[in-house]
Amino acid sequence: MTPLRVKVYAVGVYVDEKAARSALSGMQYSSVEELERDEKFWSIFSTPRNDVAVGKEGEHRKAFGKTFRLVCIREVAGKHMQNGFDRGLLKRVREADKKMNMPDGKQALKKFNSFFLEKGSMQVGCELLFVCSPNGTVDTWIDGVHYGQVCNDALCWALCDMFLGMKPVSKEIKQQVADGCFSWLQSSS
């Protein structure tokens, strides 16, 4: 039996344009599909901080700020949201620790998830902002209230990878972001 997948939120991704242009300069693609399949592009996109080595080569890359904006499209309990993010992020923070030397992700995820429990029920239209700064921090805002900051490279990377990595939780979200990035790169070349 196939589990029923119910969409809980719509997602938007925003970046610090100047810093993103600098970090992604030189990246050229002939199609959106080519960009979408390029592991290096998404690895650069997901870099959590300027002084951290990432990617298969362990190269140092420029990070840039990015914000994930989620808007609830149906009412959802904080516990349900916590469980969803735990499923999407736990393996990723473990991978970040083992393969990229980004420790303490599990503890960071626990703190991050506590914000959903603190909020409780999220109504239709509830806005969640996850602001990933280029210093490895994630600030969580829910309906305009700052719930806290978690300073952890693994969590910052895992959030990006969950939505935009090679195995995203939603291919549609990644495709839309890839389309936007492709257009943006074309206009800046």
N, C-alpha and C positions, 0 to 999 in steps of 0.2 A: 504494500500500500504506500502511495506517495504522500508525504506530509503536505498539508495545506500551508502555503506561504502567504501570509497576510501582510500587506505593506502597512507600516506603522508611521512612516515619515517620508517627506520629500527632502532631497539634499541639494545644497548649493555649495560650491567650492570657490573661495576667493583667495587671491594671492597679493602680496606686495609686488606690484608690477615692476618697479625699477629693479629691485633685487632679483626677481624671477628672470627678467630679461638678461641680467648679468650672469646668473647661474646657468641659464639655458642657452646662452649665446653660442652660436656655431652648430646648433642642432638643426638639421634640415631633413625634411621628409617629402616624398613625392605624393603621399596619400595619408589620410587620417588612419587608415588601417595599419600602415607601416609604423606610424607613431605609436598607435595603441599597442602594438606587439613589441616595441622596443624596451627591453628590460632596463637598459641604461638610462633612458629618459625618465622612467618612473622611479628609478633608484635615486637619481639626482633630485627629482621632485620631492621625494620623501626624506631627504637629508635633514636630520633634526637640529643640527647646530654646525657652525662654521669649523670648529676644531675637532670634529669627529671623523674618523675614517670609515667609509662605507663602501659597498659594492664588492664585487668579486675580487677586484684588484686592491682593495683596502685603501683606495686613494682618498685624499682629503678634498672635500668639495665645499662650495659656497652654499649655505642654507638661506632660505627666505621664508618670511612669514606666510602662513596660510590659515584660513579659517574655514571650518566646516560648519555650515548652517543647516540645521535640521528643523523642519516644521512638522509637527504631528498632524497626520491626516485622519486620525481616529484617536479616541481616548485610550490612554495606556497607563498602567500602573508602573510606579517607579521600579518595583521588583522585576516586572517583565522587561523593562528597558535595561536594567542591570544584567539580567540573564542574557539578553541578546548581545550586549557589548562584551560580556565575559566570553561567550561563544566565539565572537569575532576576533577578540584581541588576545586571549590567553596563549594560544599556540604561537602567535606572532611575537609576544614579548619574550617567550621562552626562546624562540629562534633568534631574536635580537641579542639575547644574552649569550647563547652558544656560538653563533656564527659571526657576530659583529662586536663583541665585547661591550655590550650595553647592559650592565647589571641592574638588578633590583626592579625589574619591570613588573613582577608579580605583586610586590608591595604597592607600587605606583598604581597598578590596575585596581587593587582593592580600594585605595583612597578615591580614585576616579569614580568607581562604581558606587561608592557611598553617597555621592552627590545625588544620584537618582533616588536612592532610598530616602534621603533627607527631603527631597522635593515631594515625593509621594506621587499622587495621581497627576498626570499631564493631560490637559484637555485638548480638544481639537484646536489647532492654531498655536499651541504652545511652541515657543521658539527656543532651540538649544544652540548655543554657539560654543564650538571648541576652537579656541584660538591657539595655534601652535606657533610660538615665537622662535626665531632662529637662535635662541639660547637653550633649546631643549625643554621648554616649559609648555604645559597645556593649561590654559585658563578655561574654566567651564562657567558659562552663563546660561541660566534658564529663566526665560521670561523677564529678562533685564536684571536679574539678581545674580551677583557673582557668588558662586558656590565654592570656589576655591581654585587653587593653583597646584599643579603637580609638576615638579621639576624632575623629568626623567626622559632620557633620550629614547629608551626602548618604547615607552608609551607613545611618545611623539611620532616615532617612526611607524609603530604598529597601527596607529590611527590612520595615517596616510596609506599604508599598505592595505589596510582593510577595505578602503574604498577604491584605491587606485593601483594596487599592486598587480602582480601577474595572476593572482587568484582572488579577484575582488568579491565582496559579498553581493554585489549587484553589477552585472556586466553593463546594464543600461546606464548607470551612473558614470562608470569609467568611460563608456563610449561618448557620452555627452561632454565630459571634461576633455577627452581627447579631441573631440571636434572643436571645442573652444580653443584649446591650446594650438591646434593645427592652424586655425584661422589667425590667431594671434601671432604665431611664428611667421606665417606667410606675410603678414602685413608689416612685420619688423625687419624683413630681409631685403 
